[in-house]
Amino acid sequence: MNVVAVLGAVLLVGLTVYGVAWLARLGPPATDRMPFLSGSRPVEHAVSRYHVRWYTLTMIFLAFDMEMVFMYPWTLVVSTVGTPAVVEMFLFLALLVAGVWYAKREGVLRWT
């Protein structure tokens, strides 16, 4: 009985939010408009494929993005853990530097 009540409440809230959004809309959906591209018409489809070289550059970006995610909690515990935390972080950074070195050697960071 509890599960049915929760599912009913979720359905009611969902329908209420959808109804309020439908009532608050400013106008009909604009399905015939072109995307904004500095006033010019797009030359390719919005879902067109990217060149494979962007994949490795994206992986480098994500690696450094995750580095920042891991460094914030590390800064909070480094004073209590001490030297092992510092050594582990430098090993982690060395691994990232090795990845960037490999990518540079393979020509990923070349733009031409």
N, C-alpha and C positions, 0 to 999 in steps of 0.2 A: 504493500500500500504506500509506503514511503517513497519508493522509486517512482511510482505513478504520479504522486503529488509533485515531486521534483521535476519530472519530465513535463508535466502540465504547466508548472510555473515557468520553466524555461521556454516552452512554446508560447505561452502568453506574453512573456517579456519580449521575445523575439518578434512576434507579430505586432506588438505595441510599438516597438522601435521602428519597424518597417513602416507601419502606418503613419507615425509621426513624420518620418522622413518623406513619405509620399505626399503628405499634406503640406509640408514646408518647402517643397521643391519650387524653384523659381520659374521654370518653364518646361516645355517638352524636351526630351533628351535630344541632344544635337548629334545625330548619327551621320549627317551629310557634310560635316565640317572637316577641313584638312588640318593636320597638326601644324603648330606654329614652328616655322623654320626660317626666321628672319625675313619673312615676306616672300620667300621663294618656294616653288613647288618641290617636294621631295623627289630625289632621283632614284631611290630604291625603296623597296618595301620595308616597313618598320620591323618585320620579323626576319629580315635577311640574315644570312650566315656571316659570321666573322671569320677572319683568317685565323688559322690555327696558332700563329705566333702569339696572339693575344692571350691564349690559354696559359702559357708559362708566365707571362707578365702578371696575369691575374693571380696565379698561385703565389708569386712573390709578394704581391700586395696583401693577400690573405694571410700569409705567414707573418708579415710584420704587423698586421692588424691583430692577429692572435697574440703576438708578442706583447702588445700593449694591454690586452685583456689579462694576460698572465702576470705582467709586471705590477699592476696595481695591488692585487692581494699580496704579492711578494714584498712590496714596500711596507705593508702593515705587519708582516711577521718576521722581517729580517732582523729586527733588533732582539727579538726573543729567541730565534733559532740560532743566530750568530753566523760563524764562518761557513758551515755547510750550506746555508741558504745562498751565501754570496758565491760560493764555488759552483753550485748548481745553476745559478743564473748566468754565470759566465760561460758555463758549458752550453747552456741553451742558446746564448748569443753567439757562441762560436759555431754552433750548428747552423744558425741562420746565416752567418757570414759565409760559411762554406757553401750554402745553397746559392747565395748571391754570386759568389765567386764562380761557381759552376755555371750559373745562368749567363754571366758575363762571358765566360770562356766559350759557351755555345752560341753566343751572338744574340741572345734574347733581348738585351738592352740596346741593340743597334736599331736605329729608326729608319735606316735607308736600305 
